[in-house]
Amino acid sequence: MTSEFIATLQRVENVSHLLSKMGESTVDEAVQRIESIYTFMERYGDLGEIFEHFKELESKLFMCREMLTVEEAAEYIGVSKSQIYLMTSNKEITHFKPRGKFIYIERKELDDVLRRNVI
């Protein structure tokens, strides 16, 4: 009985600590936040799956940028890096070399490549 009481007190202390970190929020706001976290956890499963999901999203964030590297361009249109290099050397796609070495390609240029050969 005593150990259960101590465990309950520990949980109350943990919740109190979490609520204090949340700032000036009401209990209703705290409950809403906890419910949204619970829903998120139900959707994605355990923390390992959530971290994997975030890693995947993080790796795809480059697609929002206007200028992409060769590696990013290859992933964006689903070809190999060597295919991108071949397309740049054959002047099939416009590219930029601001420092003379690294190649950058505009995302809209890659979108145009994907729209070629309309059927």
N, C-alpha and C positions, 0 to 999 in steps of 0.2 A: 504494500500500500504506500509506503513512504517513497519508494523508488518511482512509482507512478506519479505521485504528487510532484516530485522533483522534476520528472520528465515533462509534466504539464507546465510547470513554472518555467522551464527552459524554453518550451515552445512559445509561451506567452512573451517571454523576454525577446526571443528571436523575432516574433511578429512586431513587437514594439520597436525593436531596432530597425526593422524594414520600414515601418510606417514613419519613423523619424527621418529616414533617408529620403523618403518621398516628398518631404517638404510640407508645406501648408495645405495638405489635402484632407478632405473629409473622409470619413469612414466609407461612405458610398463610393467616392472616387477610388479609394483603395480597393474596395471589393470589385469595382469595374475593371481596374487594372489587373487584379489577380485572375478574374474570369477571362480576360483577353489573353493572359499568359497561359492559362489552362487550355483555352481553345487552341492556341498556337501549338502547345505541346501535344495535344491530341492529334492535330493535323500532321505534325512532322515526327512524332514519336520521341525517342530519347534524344539527349543532348548530342550524341555522336552524329545522328542523322541531321540535326539542325546545323551543326558545324560543317558537315559535308555540303549541305545545301548552300550555306553562306560562302564556302570556298568556291563552289561552282558559280554562284552569282558574281562573286568578286572577280573571278577569272574572265567573265563575260562583260564586265563593265567597260572594257576598252571599246566595245561596239558603239558606245555613245559618243566617242570622240570623233572629230572630223578627219584627223590625220592618223593613219595607222602604220605600224611597222610592217615589214614583210611577213613576219610570223603571224601578226594579228590579221593582216589582209588574207593570208592563206586560210586561216581558220574561219574568217568572216564569209568567204565565198566557197569554202569546202574543197580547197585544192592543196597541193603540196607547196612548200616554199620554193622548190625548184621550178614549179610551174609559174609562180609569181615572178621569179627572176627571169624566166624565159619570156614572159609577157612584157616585162620592162625592157629587156634587151631587144626584142622585136618591135618595140614601140607600139605595142597593142594597148598599153595603158599609160597614161600620163603619170609621172612620178617626180619626186623632188629629192635632191641630195643637198640639204642646206650646209652641211659641213664636209661635203665631198665624199663621205663614206657610207653613211647610213641612208637607206632608201625609205621614203615616206610616201604613202599613197592616200589620196583623198577617198573617203568612204563613198561619196557620191559617184566617183569614178568606178568604184567596184560595183555599185548598184547598177551603173550603166552596163558593165560587163555582164552582169546577171540577166539583163534585159535583152541581150543580143540573141539573134536567131529565133525570132518570134515565130511560133507555129500557128 
